Amino acid sequence: MEAMFVNADAATLSPIGLFLQADWVVKGVMIGLLLASIWTWTIIIGFSMKLRGTVRASQKFEDDFWKAEDIDRFHDAHSKSELPTAKVFMAAIAEWRRSTGGRAIDREGTRQRLSTAMGAATGAEIDRLSGRLNILATIGSVAPFVGLFGTVWGIMRAFTGIAAEQNSSIAVVAPGIAEALFATAIGLFAAIPAVIAYNRFSHGLDRLEARLHRFSDRFHSTLSRELEQG
């Protein structure tokens, strides 16, 4: 008989049991946090693969570019590329053609416009890649407080049950307190991976941005030499 009582308590305090015995407010909090956790991991897996592939493809693009003997032919071959490095390259070529298409060439003005065009393209590409990171930042900062709300609500419900039954034994208090703390645990389960991933991906984007700036500086120097020889 005692073994049956222990097993029943264990089932009641299991994650599924805690969810089923929670009221609709705490259940809503738990479901929302679980969905946020699934969303977080979807973003983490997808963005990790995308960032890794972008860095690898960008390295190959740069290697091929510096080996290319005909920039115009290289431009035509990669005109539809969606790589950040390719976008910076396209912006530079477009500005170069506009600035050097006339009879009189303003060399200093051309250099400044090239720098501005490549800088704007770099910023636009980093903004495009980092768009979904805001979701990780939001989940990482909000999820613990949502879980805390579920905890507070569950504890209030537990104390209400104590007052109604006029019994403060552990058997009465434990389920309500456990479901309240379970809401906090789910909030942390959603928030911790989101915060870690946000920091890691931000660092990866910073490195990619630095790579784009280095490419821009080298290409700007190449075009500047072309201006001096023209």
C-alpha positions in Angstrom: 0.0 0.0 0.0 2.9 2.3 0.8 4.5 1.5 -2.5 1.3 2.5 -4.3 1.3 5.8 -2.5 4.9 6.6 -3.5 4.2 5.7 -7.1 1.1 7.8 -7.2 3.1 10.8 -5.8 5.9 10.2 -8.3 3.4 10.2 -11.1 1.7 13.4 -9.8 5.0 15.2 -9.6 6.3 14.1 -13.0 6.5 16.7 -15.7 3.4 15.4 -17.4 1.5 15.2 -14.1 2.5 18.7 -13.2 1.3 20.0 -16.5 -2.0 18.1 -16.3 -2.8 19.3 -12.8 -1.9 22.9 -13.5 -4.7 25.4 -14.1 -5.3 27.1 -17.5 -3.1 30.1 -16.8 0.0 28.0 -15.9 -0.7 25.6 -18.7 -0.8 28.5 -21.1 2.5 29.7 -19.8 4.1 26.2 -20.1 2.8 25.7 -23.6 4.0 29.2 -24.7 7.5 28.5 -23.3 7.7 25.1 -24.9 6.8 26.6 -28.3 9.4 29.3 -27.7 12.0 26.6 -26.9 11.1 24.8 -30.2 11.3 28.0 -32.1 14.7 28.8 -30.5 16.2 25.4 -31.5 14.8 25.8 -35.0 16.5 29.1 -35.4 19.7 27.8 -33.8 20.0 24.9 -36.1 19.0 26.8 -39.2 21.2 29.9 -38.5 24.2 27.7 -37.5 24.1 25.9 -40.9 23.5 29.1 -42.8 26.3 31.0 -41.1 28.8 28.2 -41.5 27.9 27.8 -45.2 28.1 31.5 -45.8 31.6 31.8 -44.3 32.8 28.8 -46.2 31.3 30.0 -49.5 32.6 33.5 -48.9 36.2 32.2 -48.4 35.9 30.4 -51.8 34.5 33.5 -53.5 37.4 35.6 -52.2 40.0 33.0 -53.3 38.5 32.8 -56.8 38.2 36.6 -57.0 41.9 37.2 -56.2 42.9 34.6 -58.7 40.7 36.0 -61.4 42.4 37.7 -64.3 39.4 39.4 -65.8 37.2 41.3 -63.2 34.4 42.0 -65.7 34.1 38.3 -66.6 34.2 37.4 -62.9 31.5 39.9 -62.3 29.3 38.4 -65.0 29.8 34.9 -63.7 28.7 35.9 -60.1 26.2 38.6 -60.9 23.3 36.5 -59.3 25.2 35.4 -56.2 23.6 36.1 -52.8 26.8 35.9 -50.9 27.6 39.0 -48.7 31.0 39.2 -50.3 29.5 39.1 -53.7 27.0 41.8 -52.8 29.9 44.1 -51.7 31.8 43.3 -54.9 28.7 44.1 -57.0 28.2 47.4 -55.2 31.8 48.4 -55.8 31.6 47.5 -59.5 28.3 49.3 -60.0 29.8 52.5 -58.4 33.0 52.1 -60.3 31.2 52.0 -63.6 29.0 55.0 -62.8 32.0 57.1 -61.6 34.3 56.3 -64.4 31.8 56.2 -67.3 32.2 59.9 -68.2 35.0 61.8 -69.8 36.2 63.6 -66.7 36.9 61.4 -63.7 36.9 62.8 -60.2 39.5 60.4 -58.6 39.1 61.5 -55.0 35.3 61.6 -55.3 35.3 58.2 -56.9 37.4 56.8 -54.0 35.0 58.2 -51.4 31.9 56.9 -53.3 33.5 53.5 -53.6 34.2 53.4 -49.9 30.6 54.5 -49.1 29.0 52.0 -51.5 31.0 49.0 -50.1 30.4 50.1 -46.5 26.6 50.4 -47.1 26.6 47.0 -48.8 28.4 45.5 -45.9 26.0 47.0 -43.4 23.0 45.9 -45.4 24.3 42.3 -45.6 25.0 42.0 -41.9 21.6 43.5 -41.1 20.0 40.9 -43.4 21.8 38.0 -41.8 21.2 39.2 -38.2 17.4 39.7 -38.6 16.4 36.5 -36.8 18.8 37.0 -34.0 16.4 39.5 -32.5 14.1 36.6 -31.9 16.7 34.8 -29.8 17.5 38.0 -27.9 13.8 38.5 -27.1 13.2 34.9 -26.0 16.4 35.0 -23.9 15.3 38.1 -22.1 11.5 37.5 -21.8 11.2 33.7 -21.2 12.5 33.8 -17.6 10.0 36.5 -16.6 7.2 34.6 -18.3 8.2 31.5 -16.3 8.3 33.6 -13.2 4.8 34.8 -13.9 3.7 31.2 -14.0 5.6 30.5 -10.8 3.9 33.4 -9.0 0.5 32.3 -10.3 1.0 28.7 -9.2 2.2 29.7 -5.7 -0.8 31.9 -5.3 -3.0 29.0 -6.3 -1.2 26.7 -3.9 -1.8 29.2 -1.0 -5.4 29.5 -2.0 -5.8 25.7 -1.8 -4.2 25.8 1.7 -6.6 28.4 2.8 -9.6 26.6 1.4 -8.7 23.2 2.9 -7.2 24.8 6.1 -4.4 22.2 5.8 -0.7 23.2 5.4 0.7 19.7 5.2 3.3 18.9 2.5 0.9 16.7 0.7 -1.3 19.7 0.0 1.4 22.2 -0.7 3.8 20.2 -2.8 1.9 19.8 -6.0 1.1 23.5 -6.3 4.6 24.6 -5.5 6.1 21.9 -7.8 4.0 23.0 -10.8 4.9 26.7 -10.1 8.6 25.9 -10.0 8.2 23.7 -13.1 7.0 26.8 -15.0 10.3 28.6 -14.0 12.3 25.6 -15.1 10.7 25.6 -18.6 11.3 29.4 -18.8 15.0 28.8 -18.1 15.0 25.8 -20.5 13.9 28.2 -23.3 16.0 31.2 -22.3 19.5 29.7 -21.6 20.0 28.2 -25.1 18.7 31.4 -26.7 21.1 33.6 -24.8 24.1 31.3 -25.5 23.2 31.0 -29.2 22.7 34.8 -29.5 26.1 35.5 -28.1 27.8 32.9 -30.3 26.0 34.0 -33.5 26.7 37.7 -32.7 30.4 36.8 -32.5 30.2 34.9 -35.7 28.6 37.9 -37.5 31.2 40.2 -36.1 33.9 38.0 -37.6 32.0 37.9 -40.9 31.7 41.7 -40.9 35.4 42.1 -40.2 36.1 39.8 -43.2 33.8 41.9 -45.4 35.6 45.1 -44.3 39.0 43.5 -45.1 37.8 42.5 -48.5 36.4 46.0 -49.1 39.7 47.6 -48.1 41.7 45.3 -50.4 39.4 45.8 -53.3 39.3 49.6 -52.7 43.1 49.7 -52.8 43.0 47.8 -56.1 40.5 50.2 -57.7 42.4 53.1 -56.3 45.5 51.9 -58.2 43.4 51.6 -61.3 42.4 55.2 -60.9 46.0 56.3 -60.6 47.0 54.4 -63.7 44.0 55.7 -65.7 
